[in-house]
Amino acid sequence: MPRSPIVKILKSESSPGVVHVSGWVRTKRDSKAFSFIEINDGSCLANLQIVADSTLEGYEEAVIPLTTGASVEVTGKVVESQGKGQRWEMQAESVRMLGSADEDFPLQKKGHSMEFLRSIAHLRPRSNLFGAVFRVRSRMAFAVHQFFQDRGFVNVHTPVITASDCEGAGEMFRVVTMEGEEVRLGDDEFFGKPSYLTVSGQLEGETFASALSSIYTFGPTFRAENSHTSRHASEFWMIEPEMAFCDLAGDMDMAEAMIKYLVTDALEHCAEDLAFFDKFVDKGLIQRLEFVRDRSFERVTYTDAVKLLEQSGENFEFPVSYGQNLQSEHERYLTETHFKCPTTVYDYPIEIKPFYMRRNDDGKTAAAMDLLVPGIGEIVGGSQREERLDVLRKNLKEHQLSEEDYYWYVDLRRYGSVPHAGFGLGFERLLMFVTGVANIRDVIPFPRTPGSAEF
């Protein structure tokens, strides 16, 4: 008999009869006549209660030794529960312990700090919180692909190892080879030139958008930024669509539509887990997600946004001034206090934007945009790309980048250049927004941060 996922049993409209389940013990209560065993197989938040009668064959050997964390295999009949809190329970006909758990199993039934759970990242998915986080992560990854596939986008796998610095910040991990304890560099570079872990698949994505019109990438990216904030990690995943024949307005339309789609999908398909987050992690989460789903997005230029912030009367930790990047507190003020809705800020000063962003006709601003949401701030960043050969060459020179190194990127402007645009969505930032979990380390299975590469 194949194993039945617990989620299917608990959501069944009628008793599924005799089933075969497997999972890990969350709790067990013994009495003289029977034992109550709560098991969970990770398919949903709720546990399935197993009632094992003391007359069951092998009861002493299979049931009595069970402790929290042990794995079991159970066959029995699903019946209406006599207790509160669940519709169905299972009357065991056979119980077999698959793997025992030592008494020092760290996930006992009590509260645990996030810091402690990070130290046992190999076990934390068994907790209620992290089981819910990673089920939502899985669903959101599926929804990302569904959103783009339904709109005719082509998924492209861009390189993890690259010789180009897309962001121009220089905060990259260099790829080297070793000879014993010595690092091989210079003429002995493995790839013949300095190479790095990618910070973005955008530039390579543009090459495919120049042939397939609408593409998206979804893969790991890396930043060697020595930041210890709750919003930064050294390894994270990025979603980066690129669209040929598209301007900044179309770029903003697509980004806003994607956020609404993903939020709607989470509310529809992750209701149980979101209710858990709303109760125990971030009260008001569901209301905020519904707010984003139902409200129109506001749009404001960077120049006007700075004026609003300067006139707000707020005592910001970071002073507001034209020509500086907006901080999270500024972004949240715009969405939570001033506009009271998700907001897209666009047309940023060229001085604070990378070489590939299209210069506007005013000569002062770039056709760039950031989509801001309540509770997080920036969740999407994008731009119309510079499609004009002469302007791109000028931008490369101003950013002290070699045209020779970017010859292939320049070629796209020589052979049938078209207006095109794209954006990047940090997948973990999305998950923080959807779950209400405040630290990026807690929405990544195995976080990589400065000074930490455990597991």
One Martini backbone bead per residue (centre of mass of N, CA, C, O) as a GRO file, in nm:
protein
  455
    1MET     BB    1   0.094   0.037   0.026
    2PRO     BB    2   0.083   0.354  -0.020
    3ARG     BB    3   0.160   0.652   0.086
    4SER     BB    4  -0.016   0.897   0.280
    5PRO     BB    5  -0.055   1.209   0.295
    6ILE     BB    6  -0.168   1.401   0.547
    7VAL     BB    7  -0.307   1.629   0.390
    8LYS     BB    8  -0.518   1.443   0.247
    9ILE     BB    9  -0.658   1.341   0.499
   10LEU     BB   10  -0.738   1.620   0.640
   11LYS     BB   11  -0.895   1.716   0.356
   12SER     BB   12  -1.102   1.516   0.364
   13GLU     BB   13  -1.452   1.468   0.326
   14SER     BB   14  -1.392   1.164   0.370
   15SER     BB   15  -1.327   0.868   0.480
   16PRO     BB   16  -1.043   0.675   0.359
   17GLY     BB   17  -0.984   0.460   0.557
   18VAL     BB   18  -0.742   0.258   0.481
   19VAL     BB   19  -0.403   0.347   0.568
   20HIS     BB   20  -0.066   0.469   0.483
   21VAL     BB   21   0.178   0.602   0.711
   22SER     BB   22   0.437   0.858   0.756
   23GLY     BB   23   0.673   0.980   1.017
   24TRP     BB   24   0.708   1.211   1.286
   25VAL     BB   25   0.734   1.255   1.615
   26ARG     BB   26   0.598   1.496   1.834
   27THR     BB   27   0.400   1.327   2.023
   28LYS     BB   28   0.337   1.139   2.344
   29ARG     BB   29   0.066   0.947   2.504
   30ASP     BB   30   0.028   0.745   2.788
   31SER     BB   31  -0.165   0.466   2.880
   32LYS     BB   32  -0.299   0.175   2.979
   33ALA     BB   33  -0.476   0.131   2.693
   34PHE     BB   34  -0.316   0.372   2.537
   35SER     BB   35  -0.189   0.574   2.255
   36PHE     BB   36  -0.087   0.902   2.167
   37ILE     BB   37   0.014   0.996   1.829
   38GLU     BB   38   0.198   1.255   1.689
   39ILE     BB   39   0.223   1.316   1.338
   40ASN     BB   40   0.467   1.422   1.079
   41ASP     BB   41   0.549   1.474   0.709
   42GLY     BB   42   0.547   1.793   0.595
   43SER     BB   43   0.272   1.850   0.419
   44CYS     BB   44   0.182   2.001   0.691
   45LEU     BB   45   0.102   2.152   0.987
   46ALA     BB   46  -0.061   1.926   1.073
   47ASN     BB   47  -0.140   1.663   1.265
   48LEU     BB   48  -0.162   1.311   1.322
   49GLN     BB   49  -0.368   1.109   1.506
   50ILE     BB   50  -0.269   0.826   1.692
   51VAL     BB   51  -0.438   0.523   1.790
   52ALA     BB   52  -0.291   0.294   2.027
   53ASP     BB   53  -0.351  -0.005   2.131
   54SER     BB   54  -0.232  -0.221   2.377
   55THR     BB   55  -0.324  -0.485   2.195
   56LEU     BB   56  -0.124  -0.442   1.995
   57GLU     BB   57   0.090  -0.573   1.795
   58GLY     BB   58   0.396  -0.471   1.927
   59TYR     BB   59   0.360  -0.239   2.139
   60GLU     BB   60   0.617  -0.261   2.324
   61GLU     BB   61   0.828  -0.235   2.078
   62ALA     BB   62   0.691   0.021   1.901
   63VAL     BB   63   0.551   0.234   2.107
   64ILE     BB   64   0.687   0.282   2.384
   65PRO     BB   65   0.980   0.385   2.258
   66LEU     BB   66   0.863   0.637   2.161
   67THR     BB   67   0.989   0.954   2.049
   68THR     BB   68   1.078   1.249   1.985
   69GLY     BB   69   1.172   1.212   1.630
   70ALA     BB   70   1.069   0.961   1.551
   71SER     BB   71   1.012   0.707   1.314
   72VAL     BB   72   0.710   0.602   1.130
   73GLU     BB   73   0.482   0.323   1.057
   74VAL     BB   74   0.131   0.330   0.954
   75THR     BB   75  -0.163   0.127   0.991
   76GLY     BB   76  -0.510   0.228   0.923
   77LYS     BB   77  -0.809   0.387   1.039
   78VAL     BB   78  -1.007   0.648   0.939
   79VAL     BB   79  -1.166   0.865   1.174
   80GLU     BB   80  -1.359   1.027   1.366
   81SER     BB   81  -1.298   1.253   1.602
   82GLN     BB   82  -1.335   1.287   1.961
   83GLY     BB   83  -1.170   1.528   1.955
   84LYS     BB   84  -1.013   1.828   1.953
   85GLY     BB   85  -0.879   1.991   1.644
   86GLN     BB   86  -0.995   1.739   1.472
   87ARG     BB   87  -1.154   1.534   1.238
   88TRP     BB   88  -0.919   1.323   1.218
   89GLU     BB   89  -0.824   0.985   1.289
   90MET     BB   90  -0.612   0.698   1.384
   91GLN     BB   91  -0.653   0.351   1.383
   92ALA     BB   92  -0.433   0.129   1.470
   93GLU     BB   93  -0.293  -0.186   1.325
   94SER     BB   94   0.008  -0.075   1.273
   95VAL     BB   95   0.349  -0.043   1.415
   96ARG     BB   96   0.663   0.108   1.295
   97MET     BB   97   0.987   0.157   1.368
   98LEU     BB   98   1.243   0.316   1.184
   99GLY     BB   99   1.356   0.554   1.389
  100SER     BB  100   1.522   0.655   1.641
  101ALA     BB  101   1.547   0.891   1.926
  102ASP     BB  102   1.721   1.065   2.109
  103GLU     BB  103   1.685   1.243   2.406
  104ASP     BB  104   1.851   1.502   2.265
  105PHE     BB  105   1.642   1.604   2.096
  106PRO     BB  106   1.603   1.949   2.019
  107LEU     BB  107   1.276   1.930   1.929
  108GLN     BB  108   1.100   2.007   2.154
  109LYS     BB  109   0.804   2.102   2.331
  110LYS     BB  110   0.910   2.423   2.263
  111GLY     BB  111   1.065   2.708   2.267
  112HIS     BB  112   1.261   2.867   1.999
  113SER     BB  113   1.510   3.026   1.876
  114MET     BB  114   1.639   3.139   1.587
  115GLU     BB  115   1.937   3.098   1.656
  116PHE     BB  116   1.914   2.801   1.733
  117LEU     BB  117   1.788   2.698   1.464
  118ARG     BB  118   2.033   2.778   1.287
  119SER     BB  119   2.227   2.564   1.438
  120ILE     BB  120   1.989   2.341   1.319
  121ALA     BB  121   1.936   2.326   0.994
  122HIS     BB  122   1.894   2.004   0.971
  123LEU     BB  123   1.616   2.027   1.173
  124ARG     BB  124   1.421   2.283   1.140
  125PRO     BB  125   1.203   2.170   0.928
  126ARG     BB  126   1.039   2.021   1.173
  127SER     BB  127   0.925   2.270   1.239
  128ASN     BB  128   0.660   2.466   1.207
  129LEU     BB  129   0.789   2.719   1.088
  130PHE     BB  130   0.986   2.584   0.868
  131GLY     BB  131   0.784   2.417   0.725
  132ALA     BB  132   0.619   2.662   0.628
  133VAL     BB  133   0.837   2.822   0.480
  134PHE     BB  134   0.918   2.584   0.270
  135ARG     BB  135   0.641   2.555   0.144
  136VAL     BB  136   0.619   2.845   0.040
  137ARG     BB  137   0.871   2.843  -0.129
  138SER     BB  138   0.777   2.626  -0.324
  139ARG     BB  139   0.520   2.770  -0.425
  140MET     BB  140   0.659   3.030  -0.530
  141ALA     BB  141   0.835   2.895  -0.741
  142PHE     BB  142   0.602   2.786  -0.907
  143ALA     BB  143   0.459   3.064  -0.956
  144VAL     BB  144   0.680   3.197  -1.115
  145HIS     BB  145   0.674   3.005  -1.355
  146GLN     BB  146   0.373   3.036  -1.418
  147PHE     BB  147   0.365   3.334  -1.483
  148PHE     BB  148   0.567   3.323  -1.729
  149GLN     BB  149   0.453   3.087  -1.894
  150ASP     BB  150   0.166   3.217  -1.939
  151ARG     BB  151   0.337   3.467  -2.104
  152GLY     BB  152   0.577   3.333  -2.293
  153PHE     BB  153   0.821   3.270  -2.142
  154VAL     BB  154   1.172   3.197  -2.128
  155ASN     BB  155   1.381   2.977  -1.974
  156VAL     BB  156   1.707   3.076  -1.848
  157HIS     BB  157   2.041   2.955  -1.801
  158THR     BB  158   2.272   3.117  -1.632
  159PRO     BB  159   2.569   3.182  -1.518
  160VAL     BB  160   2.765   3.136  -1.227
  161ILE     BB  161   3.012   3.192  -1.400
  162THR     BB  162   3.199   3.503  -1.435
  163ALA     BB  163   3.361   3.811  -1.592
  164SER     BB  164   3.126   3.998  -1.494
  165ASP     BB  165   3.004   4.318  -1.356
  166CYS     BB  166   2.694   4.420  -1.336
  167GLU     BB  167   2.694   4.638  -1.086
  168GLY     BB  168   2.996   4.765  -1.028
  169ALA     BB  169   3.092   4.704  -0.709
  170GLY     BB  170   3.304   4.448  -0.658
  171GLU     BB  171   3.120   4.231  -0.487
  172MET     BB  172   3.306   3.948  -0.538
  173PHE     BB  173   3.360   3.611  -0.602
  174ARG     BB  174   3.643   3.441  -0.653
  175VAL     BB  175   3.770   3.209  -0.885
  176VAL     BB  176   3.978   2.939  -0.779
  177THR     BB  177   4.274   2.755  -0.766
  178MET     BB  178   4.468   2.477  -0.636
  179GLU     BB  179   4.811   2.422  -0.497
  180GLY     BB  180   4.753   2.303  -0.239
  181GLU     BB  181   4.804   2.606  -0.057
  182GLU     BB  182   4.795   2.742  -0.337
  183VAL     BB  183   4.707   3.007  -0.534
  184ARG     BB  184   4.586   3.039  -0.863
  185LEU     BB  185   4.709   3.293  -1.077
  186GLY     BB  186   4.698   3.461  -1.356
  187ASP     BB  187   4.815   3.264  -1.609
  188ASP     BB  188   4.667   3.015  -1.429
  189GLU     BB  189   4.395   3.052  -1.492
  190PHE     BB  190   4.140   2.845  -1.557
  191PHE     BB  191   3.987   3.068  -1.768
  192GLY     BB  192   4.221   3.298  -1.844
  193LYS     BB  193   4.059   3.470  -1.628
  194PRO     BB  194   3.890   3.646  -1.429
  195SER     BB  195   3.657   3.497  -1.196
  196TYR     BB  196   3.302   3.470  -1.089
  197LEU     BB  197   3.040   3.498  -0.900
  198THR     BB  198   2.735   3.580  -0.956
  199VAL     BB  199   2.511   3.876  -0.930
  200SER     BB  200   2.389   3.828  -1.230
  201GLY     BB  201   2.182   3.737  -1.528
  202GLN     BB  202   2.117   3.985  -1.711
  203LEU     BB  203   2.319   4.015  -1.944
  204GLU     BB  204   2.266   3.730  -2.057
  205GLY     BB  205   1.960   3.770  -2.084
  206GLU     BB  206   1.970   3.983  -2.311
  207THR     BB  207   2.065   3.793  -2.537
  208PHE     BB  208   1.791   3.628  -2.539
  209ALA     BB  209   1.593   3.866  -2.578
  210SER     BB  210   1.733   3.925  -2.869
  211ALA     BB  211   1.575   3.639  -2.971
  212LEU     BB  212   1.300   3.565  -2.763
  213SER     BB  213   1.207   3.846  -2.612
  214SER     BB  214   1.097   3.653  -2.352
  215ILE     BB  215   1.265   3.622  -2.041
  216TYR     BB  216   1.390   3.408  -1.764
  217THR     BB  217   1.546   3.397  -1.450
  218PHE     BB  218   1.635   3.129  -1.191
  219GLY     BB  219   1.887   3.188  -0.949
  220PRO     BB  220   2.189   3.200  -0.820
  221THR     BB  221   2.351   3.447  -0.609
  222PHE     BB  222   2.637   3.675  -0.534
  223ARG     BB  223   2.773   3.855  -0.235
  224ALA     BB  224   3.073   4.031  -0.113
  225GLU     BB  225   2.913   4.152   0.144
  226ASN     BB  226   2.986   4.291   0.466
  227SER     BB  227   2.683   4.200   0.581
  228HIS     BB  228   2.462   4.184   0.895
  229THR     BB  229   2.187   4.199   0.810
  230SER     BB  230   1.847   4.089   0.773
  231ARG     BB  231   1.872   4.144   0.428
  232HIS     BB  232   2.152   3.982   0.404
  233ALA     BB  233   2.326   3.770   0.166
  234SER     BB  234   2.567   3.579  -0.010
  235GLU     BB  235   2.325   3.380  -0.083
  236PHE     BB  236   2.087   3.393  -0.354
  237TRP     BB  237   1.777   3.446  -0.524
  238MET     BB  238   1.687   3.521  -0.871
  239ILE     BB  239   1.451   3.716  -1.061
  240GLU     BB  240   1.500   3.772  -1.432
  241PRO     BB  241   1.352   3.959  -1.651
  242GLU     BB  242   1.342   3.995  -2.019
  243MET     BB  243   1.228   4.261  -2.257
  244ALA     BB  244   1.151   4.306  -2.562
  245PHE     BB  245   0.990   4.579  -2.665
  246CYS     BB  246   1.049   4.757  -2.390
  247ASP     BB  247   0.965   4.977  -2.142
  248LEU     BB  248   0.929   5.118  -1.838
  249ALA     BB  249   0.624   5.089  -1.820
  250GLY     BB  250   0.621   4.782  -1.884
  251ASP     BB  251   0.800   4.702  -1.647
  252MET     BB  252   0.610   4.798  -1.421
  253ASP     BB  253   0.368   4.630  -1.498
  254MET     BB  254   0.503   4.350  -1.459
  255ALA     BB  255   0.591   4.378  -1.163
  256GLU     BB  256   0.310   4.432  -1.042
  257ALA     BB  257   0.175   4.173  -1.150
  258MET     BB  258   0.358   3.970  -1.005
  259ILE     BB  259   0.303   4.046  -0.712
  260LYS     BB  260   0.000   3.996  -0.720
  261TYR     BB  261   0.015   3.701  -0.805
  262LEU     BB  262   0.183   3.587  -0.565
  263VAL     BB  263  -0.001   3.679  -0.338
  264THR     BB  264  -0.255   3.533  -0.437
  265ASP     BB  265  -0.134   3.248  -0.433
  266ALA     BB  266  -0.070   3.238  -0.131
  267LEU     BB  267  -0.360   3.284  -0.026
  268GLU     BB  268  -0.475   3.025  -0.175
  269HIS     BB  269  -0.227   2.788  -0.114
  270CYS     BB  270  -0.123   2.907   0.201
  271ALA     BB  271  -0.333   2.947   0.435
  272GLU     BB  272  -0.233   2.786   0.682
  273ASP     BB  273   0.053   2.911   0.701
  274LEU     BB  274  -0.037   3.210   0.714
  275ALA     BB  275  -0.198   3.182   0.977
  276PHE     BB  276   0.047   3.114   1.146
  277PHE     BB  277   0.206   3.374   1.094
  278ASP     BB  278  -0.019   3.571   1.190
  279LYS     BB  279  -0.011   3.457   1.492
  280PHE     BB  280   0.330   3.413   1.550
  281VAL     BB  281   0.494   3.643   1.368
  282ASP     BB  282   0.270   3.852   1.197
  283LYS     BB  283   0.052   4.061   1.280
  284GLY     BB  284  -0.133   4.136   0.981
  285LEU     BB  285  -0.040   3.987   0.725
  286ILE     BB  286  -0.297   3.921   0.563
  287GLN     BB  287  -0.395   4.211   0.539
  288ARG     BB  288  -0.146   4.307   0.377
  289LEU     BB  289  -0.179   4.113   0.137
  290GLU     BB  290  -0.464   4.203   0.059
  291PHE     BB  291  -0.384   4.493   0.006
  292VAL     BB  292  -0.197   4.428  -0.236
  293ARG     BB  293  -0.405   4.273  -0.406
  294ASP     BB  294  -0.641   4.517  -0.410
  295ARG     BB  295  -0.450   4.745  -0.473
  296SER     BB  296  -0.327   5.004  -0.615
  297PHE     BB  297  -0.052   5.139  -0.759
  298GLU     BB  298   0.194   5.364  -0.705
  299ARG     BB  299   0.353   5.655  -0.868
  300VAL     BB  300   0.696   5.795  -0.842
  301THR     BB  301   0.935   6.001  -0.850
  302TYR     BB  302   1.228   6.052  -0.708
  303THR     BB  303   1.208   6.357  -0.677
  304ASP     BB  304   0.926   6.353  -0.533
  305ALA     BB  305   1.003   6.162  -0.304
  306VAL     BB  306   1.213   6.346  -0.171
  307LYS     BB  307   1.018   6.578  -0.110
  308LEU     BB  308   0.827   6.417   0.072
  309LEU     BB  309   1.044   6.343   0.282
  310GLU     BB  310   1.138   6.635   0.353
  311GLN     BB  311   0.819   6.717   0.429
  312SER     BB  312   0.729   6.504   0.663
  313GLY     BB  313   0.880   6.540   0.963
  314GLU     BB  314   1.069   6.314   0.987
  315ASN     BB  315   1.305   6.123   1.196
  316PHE     BB  316   1.548   6.006   1.037
  317GLU     BB  317   1.831   5.823   1.051
  318PHE     BB  318   1.850   5.888   0.742
  319PRO     BB  319   1.910   6.128   0.552
  320VAL     BB  320   1.762   6.327   0.308
  321SER     BB  321   1.890   6.322  -0.038
  322TYR     BB  322   1.979   6.411  -0.330
  323GLY     BB  323   2.159   6.131  -0.475
  324GLN     BB  324   2.043   5.915  -0.285
  325ASN     BB  325   1.965   5.636  -0.155
  326LEU     BB  326   1.709   5.474  -0.043
  327GLN     BB  327   1.586   5.374   0.247
  328SER     BB  328   1.386   5.169   0.415
  329GLU     BB  329   1.244   5.396   0.579
  330HIS     BB  330   1.159   5.556   0.328
  331GLU     BB  331   0.999   5.337   0.179
  332ARG     BB  332   0.794   5.281   0.412
  333TYR     BB  333   0.673   5.560   0.427
  334LEU     BB  334   0.547   5.565   0.146
  335THR     BB  335   0.363   5.298   0.187
  336GLU     BB  336   0.248   5.339   0.499
  337THR     BB  337   0.191   5.669   0.517
  338HIS     BB  338   0.141   5.819   0.250
  339PHE     BB  339   0.004   5.613   0.029
  340LYS     BB  340  -0.099   5.332   0.136
  341CYS     BB  341   0.079   5.167  -0.083
  342PRO     BB  342   0.213   5.042  -0.329
  343THR     BB  343   0.537   5.159  -0.473
  344THR     BB  344   0.674   5.328  -0.761
  345VAL     BB  345   1.002   5.422  -0.827
  346TYR     BB  346   1.133   5.667  -1.066
  347ASP     BB  347   1.385   5.821  -1.201
  348TYR     BB  348   1.702   5.818  -1.147
  349PRO     BB  349   2.000   5.905  -1.085
  350ILE     BB  350   2.280   5.825  -1.267
  351GLU     BB  351   2.496   5.811  -1.030
  352ILE     BB  352   2.323   5.545  -0.886
  353LYS     BB  353   2.362   5.386  -1.160
  354PRO     BB  354   2.419   5.170  -1.388
  355PHE     BB  355   2.537   5.144  -1.720
  356TYR     BB  356   2.266   4.987  -1.847
  357MET     BB  357   2.094   5.230  -1.801
  358ARG     BB  358   1.875   5.442  -1.930
  359ARG     BB  359   1.889   5.749  -2.057
  360ASN     BB  360   1.740   6.029  -2.031
  361ASP     BB  361   1.671   6.330  -2.192
  362ASP     BB  362   1.776   6.509  -1.941
  363GLY     BB  363   2.069   6.377  -1.847
  364LYS     BB  364   2.003   6.287  -1.519
  365THR     BB  365   1.831   6.029  -1.573
  366ALA     BB  366   1.708   5.704  -1.519
  367ALA     BB  367   1.521   5.418  -1.637
  368ALA     BB  368   1.427   5.354  -1.326
  369MET     BB  369   1.309   5.102  -1.077
  370ASP     BB  370   1.114   5.069  -0.765
  371LEU     BB  371   0.947   4.831  -0.570
  372LEU     BB  372   0.726   4.897  -0.301
  373VAL     BB  373   0.652   4.755   0.025
  374PRO     BB  374   0.505   4.679   0.296
  375GLY     BB  375   0.753   4.595   0.552
  376ILE     BB  376   1.021   4.626   0.342
  377GLY     BB  377   1.020   4.774   0.061
  378GLU     BB  378   1.226   4.674  -0.149
  379ILE     BB  379   1.157   4.407  -0.411
  380VAL     BB  380   1.208   4.571  -0.684
  381GLY     BB  381   1.449   4.601  -0.960
  382GLY     BB  382   1.474   4.828  -1.251
  383SER     BB  383   1.488   4.869  -1.623
  384GLN     BB  384   1.578   5.034  -1.887
  385ARG     BB  385   1.782   4.966  -2.141
  386GLU     BB  386   2.062   5.044  -2.319
  387GLU     BB  387   2.033   5.061  -2.686
  388ARG     BB  388   2.255   5.272  -2.744
  389LEU     BB  389   2.568   5.262  -2.853
  390ASP     BB  390   2.692   5.541  -2.777
  391VAL     BB  391   2.589   5.546  -2.482
  392LEU     BB  392   2.711   5.285  -2.382
  393ARG     BB  393   3.005   5.361  -2.430
  394LYS     BB  394   3.000   5.601  -2.238
  395ASN     BB  395   2.922   5.447  -1.982
  396LEU     BB  396   3.165   5.260  -1.967
  397LYS     BB  397   3.374   5.485  -1.940
  398GLU     BB  398   3.255   5.622  -1.679
  399HIS     BB  399   3.285   5.322  -1.526
  400GLN     BB  400   3.557   5.190  -1.602
  401LEU     BB  401   3.494   5.001  -1.856
  402SER     BB  402   3.563   4.754  -2.077
  403GLU     BB  403   3.473   4.703  -2.401
  404GLU     BB  404   3.621   4.436  -2.446
  405ASP     BB  405   3.475   4.278  -2.212
  406TYR     BB  406   3.179   4.384  -2.357
  407TYR     BB  407   3.144   4.309  -2.661
  408TRP     BB  408   2.882   4.132  -2.660
  409TYR     BB  409   2.701   4.359  -2.545
  410VAL     BB  410   2.755   4.563  -2.772
  411ASP     BB  411   2.657   4.390  -3.015
  412LEU     BB  412   2.350   4.418  -2.955
  413ARG     BB  413   2.372   4.727  -3.072
  414ARG     BB  414   2.470   4.637  -3.376
  415TYR     BB  415   2.234   4.390  -3.399
  416GLY     BB  416   1.926   4.484  -3.366
  417SER     BB  417   1.832   4.696  -3.181
  418VAL     BB  418   1.620   4.730  -2.884
  419PRO     BB  419   1.394   4.797  -2.681
  420HIS     BB  420   1.456   4.721  -2.326
  421ALA     BB  421   1.358   4.526  -2.028
  422GLY     BB  422   1.397   4.488  -1.659
  423PHE     BB  423   1.420   4.271  -1.359
  424GLY     BB  424   1.459   4.222  -0.998
  425LEU     BB  425   1.387   3.943  -0.771
  426GLY     BB  426   1.418   3.870  -0.451
  427PHE     BB  427   1.316   3.581  -0.323
  428GLU     BB  428   1.360   3.634  -0.015
  429ARG     BB  429   1.206   3.897  -0.003
  430LEU     BB  430   0.939   3.775  -0.077
  431LEU     BB  431   0.924   3.576   0.164
  432MET     BB  432   0.927   3.788   0.385
  433PHE     BB  433   0.663   3.919   0.295
  434VAL     BB  434   0.470   3.661   0.296
  435THR     BB  435   0.556   3.559   0.607
  436GLY     BB  436   0.703   3.784   0.812
  437VAL     BB  437   0.989   3.719   0.811
  438ALA     BB  438   1.271   3.919   0.918
  439ASN     BB  439   1.496   3.704   0.828
  440ILE     BB  440   1.679   3.579   0.569
  441ARG     BB  441   1.793   3.322   0.724
  442ASP     BB  442   1.470   3.207   0.750
  443VAL     BB  443   1.431   3.153   0.406
  444ILE     BB  444   1.690   2.971   0.408
  445PRO     BB  445   1.805   2.667   0.437
  446PHE     BB  446   2.135   2.763   0.397
  447PRO     BB  447   2.293   3.011   0.518
  448ARG     BB  448   2.503   3.275   0.371
  449THR     BB  449   2.738   3.446   0.571
  450PRO     BB  450   2.944   3.628   0.729
  451GLY     BB  451   3.122   3.367   0.891
  452SER     BB  452   2.898   3.162   0.740
  453ALA     BB  453   2.913   2.791   0.628
  454GLU     BB  454   2.710   2.589   0.716
  455PHE     BB  455   2.631   2.269   0.596
   0.00000   0.00000   0.00000
